[in-house]
């Protein structure tokens, strides 16, 4: 069977957990005997990057090209709001990207196409698949089809960013362009329900794919077998991830001997570094991968990940459970579906610094080392 993946980013060009999911799925399909290829993007590297170049990556045929637009999706944070508007319009009607994908499809002749995040590689892609009558499965990683920014922040759900005529037009266009793939798979019930309520994919068959096997989700990680001393945030250093609220909560709940570690990078890294320069118990490590990241997981007692934005099924939460590390997550999005209070973690109100600080303090002093908490503090 010939399987082709289409995604806006693919290693080594990555931003979050979605790219790791696509990479792992492609390798797994190849291991199971499928003939696997991938279509993805690359940053601008001269006029030659407009033409697709094929490389072999870990046995996978990977086609990369720069979709003709004002910037590459990885560089969106470097551009103005006007540039973003132009970028979105060009992404809807990117005939260069559509023609490139059509040519690769004609060469690869896949039996099934599996798409992941398509913003940035061209929203004409689903239309091409319909015209080619190729069986199509789409995976939902986030809210990029529902709102132009791709982010919904707690407390701003009804803002003009999501409810304006322009935002409504954006949703109408994404619905029309995307149509109804045969199968749509979300990584949480929440993300499926969000798209259903926004009238996406009316004729598609929906399913939920959990990131972890039931035996991992059901692991009992509490009470602690030893005092919790190393608290980790692992992921993008961005304001919407709640990093500054974590620091404020830590300052309110800190206790001698405990340390807060930030592992990752992003546009807010310098601001976070300046904010924590005088905090000897807050350590910034930058982005780590491979064995270095594994070593941090071995050191971690608690993952602190109370995001301010609605997230589907954060990969870092799944990684925490794989490494038997209990976690603190927000009460929004799909993350709470992975947490069982008192067994593998805690759920806090998004943005509630006092609540997070009180919980951190109780964990540090050992209040949760001998009893299961029954409620959110």
N, C-alpha and C positions, 0 to 999 in steps of 0.2 A: 504494500500500500504506500502511495506517495502522499506525504503530509507536508503542508507548507504553513509556516507560522508567519504572520505579519504583525509587526509591533513597532512603535515609534522609537524605542530604545532597546539596545541589546548589548551585552558586554563586549568590549570594555566601557562603552558609554552607558552609564547608569545614573539613576537619581534616587531610587528607592527600592522597595521590595519587589515591585512588579517585574522588574528585569530579571531578578533571580528566579522568580516563578517560571517565566518563559524559558529561560535557559535550562532549568532543571527538567521542565516538561519536554523540551526538544531532545535533550539527552536521553530521557527515559523512553521516548517514542522510538528513537534510533536503536536503543538497547533491545527494545521489544521487536525489532525487525523491520520497522518502517523506514522508507527512504525519505529522509528529512531535509528540508531546506528552509531558509529564513529570509524574509525581506525586511529590511530595517533602514535606518537613516545613519548618516555620519555628519559631523560638522563641516562647514565650508572649508575647503582646502584647494581653492583654485577652481577654474572652469572644469577641470577634469572630474571633479567630484559630482558634477551634475549627471554624469553617466554612471550606471551601476557597475560596480566592481565586485567580482565574486572571490571569496577567500574560503579556505577550509579552517574552521575553528573547532577543535576537539571532535573532528569527524563530521561536522555539520557544514553543509554548503550555505554560506551566509552572503547574501547580496546586500551591499550598502550603497547608498547614494544620498546626495544632498537635495531634498525637495526644494525647488525654486521658491524662495520666500524671503522675507526681510531679515530673518534670523533663524538659527536652529533652535529647536525646542529646549535644549539644555541651557540656552542663554537668555531665556525670557526675562529673568530678573534684572538684566542689564539694560532693558529698554523701557521707553516711556509708555504711558497709557495709549497714546495715539498709535504708536508702533504696534501695540497689542491688538488694537482694533483692526488695523490693516492686515496683521498676521492672520487673525481669525478669518477674515474675508478671503484672503488668499488661500487659506487651508481648506475652506469649503470648495473653492473652485480651482484647485491646483491641477490643471490639466497636464502639466509636466510630470507630476508625480503619478497621475492616473495612467498616462501613456507608458511610463517606465514600469509600473506594476503590471500593466496589461502584457507588455512584452516578456517580462519574466514569467508570468503565469503561462503564457503560450509556450515558453521553453520548458518549464518544469512539468507542466501538465499534471497538477496535483489531483488526487482523488478527494481530498478534503482540505479546506483552509481553516485555520484556527487563528482568529484575530484577538489581540489584546488591546492595549491603548493605541488608538489611531490618531488622536489629535497630534498634529505635527508631521504625519506622513501622508495626510490627505483624506478628507471625508468623502471623496468620491470612491474610495476603496470598496465599501459595501455594494454600491451601485454596479461596479465592475463585476463583482462576484455574482450578483443577481443576473446580469446580462450573460455571463459565462455559464450560468446554471451550475456552479460549483457548490457542493454542500458546505455550509458555513456554520461554524460554532464561534460565538463571541464570549469573551470573559470580561466581567465587570470588576475593575480594580478600585475605582474611585467614582467621583461625581463629575468628571470632565465633560460628560454629555449633557448634564443637567444645568450647569452654570458656566459662564465663560471663564471665570477665574480658576475653576477646578477646585475651589475651596469653599466650604460652608462653615463659618465660625459660629460657635455658640453665642447666642444673643443677637446675631445679625441675620437670622434666617429670613426675616421679612424685609430686609433692607432693599434699596433700589438696585443694588448690585445683582440681586436674584429675582426681583419682582418688576423691574422697569420694562417698558415696551421693548427695549433693545434685548433684554434678557429673555423675554417671552419669544421674540423673533428668533433668537439663538436656539431655544429649545425646539421651536417649530421646525427650524431647518435641520437640526440634528436628527429629529424624529423622521423627517421625510427622507433625508439622505441615507439614514441607517436602515430604515425599513424593519423587517422582522426576520433575522437569521433563523435557521431551523432550530438552533439551540442557543440559549443564553444561560451562562453559568456565573453566579455571583459567589463571593467568598464569605457572604453573610446573608442572613435573611433580611437584615436591615437594608442592604444595598439593592436587593431585588425589589423589596417593597417600595423603596424610594423611586425607582425607575417605573414601576407599575403605576404608582400614583401620579407620575408625570406623563403617563400615557405612552411610554416607550414600549416597543416590541409587542404589539397587541396579538400577533399570531405566533409568537415564539413559545417554545417549551422551556420553562424555567427550571433550574435546579440550583442547589447549594452545594458547594464543595468546601468542606472543612479542611483547613490547612494541616490538621493533625489527626492522627488515628485516635479513636475513642479511648484507648488505654492510656494515651498521653494526656488527653483532656481530663481524664478522671483521676490522675495522680493526686495523691494527698501530699502537699508540700508544707503544710502547717500542722502543728506548731513547729517552730525552729528547733533544731537539735543543738544549736549554739547561738550565742548572741549575734545579732545582725550588725555588722560594722561597715560593710562596703555596699553603698547604694549607687546604682548605675543608671544613667540615661544613655541610651545607645540609639543613634539615628541622626536625622537631619537637624542641624543647628539653625532652626527657623523659628520666628516669633510665634507662628500659629501652632507650633508643637507644644507650647506652654512652658518653654525653657525658663523664661524670666519668672513665671509664677513658681516654678520648682525652686529657684534660688531663694525667692522671698519666703517660701514655706520652709525651706531648709534653715534659713537664718532664725526663724521662729521656733523650730523644733529640734535644732541640733543639740548634740550632747557629746561630751568628751569621748574621744576615741573613734567616733564614726566619721566616715568620709563620703563625699558626694563626687562621683566621677562623671564627666561628660565625654562620650566617645562619638566622634562624628565631625562633620564640617557643614558649612552652609553660609548663606549671606549674612547671618546674624552672629557669626563666630567672633568677629572683632569686638562687637558690642558686648557680647557675653564675657569675653576676656577682660575688657575694661571694668565691667561690673563686678567681677569676682577677684580682681587683683589683690585685694586685701583680705580675702578669705583663705586662710591656710588649709582649711579642710575641704575646699572645693578644687578639684583638679581637672584641667582640660587636657585631653590626650590627642585631639585631632582625629582624623579618619584612620581607622585600622581595618585590616583585612586578614584573612588566612589565619595562621597560627597565633599572631598577635591578638586578633579579636577573640579567638578561642580561649586564650589565656585570661582575658578579661571576663569572659563568661564563667570561667572556673573560679575567679575571685568574687564574683557578684553574689551578694546575699539577697538583694531585692532589686528589681527593675522598676524605675520610677518613670512612668509614661502617661501622665494625665494631660492628654492633648486638648487644645482648645478647639480643634476642628473635627468635624465628623469624618471618621475614617472607616473604611470598609472592614478589613481584617488585617490589622497591622502585622507585618512579617516579624517585627521585633518581639511582639507578644508571643507569637508561635515559637520563635527561637528561645525565648525565656522558658517556656514550658518544656521544650525539648531538652534544655539544659537543667531542668528541675529548679528553676529560679522563680519564686513567687513575684507577683507584680502588682503595681498600683496603676489602675487605668481610669479614664473618665467615664461618666455615665451616658455618653452619647455615641452614636454610630454603631459599628459592629463589634467593637472590642469587648463590651460587656458579655457578649454571647460566649466568650472563651473563658470567662472568669467565674469561679464558684467561691463566693465569699466564705472565708474561714477555712478553705481547703487548698486553694492555689493562689489566692490574692485578695485584693480589695478594690472596690469601686467607689470613686469619689465624684463629687459634683465638679464638672468642668469649670476651671477658673476660680474655684473656692480656695484661696490661699490658706485661710485659717483652718479649714477642714483638712487639707493636705498636711499642713504643719502639725496639727494635733496628732494625726495618724503617724507621721514620721517620728514624732517624739515618743509615742507609745511603743512603736516597734523598737526604737533604739534602747529604751529603758527596759525592754523585755516584757511588757505587759501582754504581748501576743505570743510569748514563747511557751506559755503553759496552757492557755485556753484559746478556744476558737472564738473570734469576734462574730457576733450574730448580726450586727447592724453596722451601717456606715457611721463612723464617729461624727 
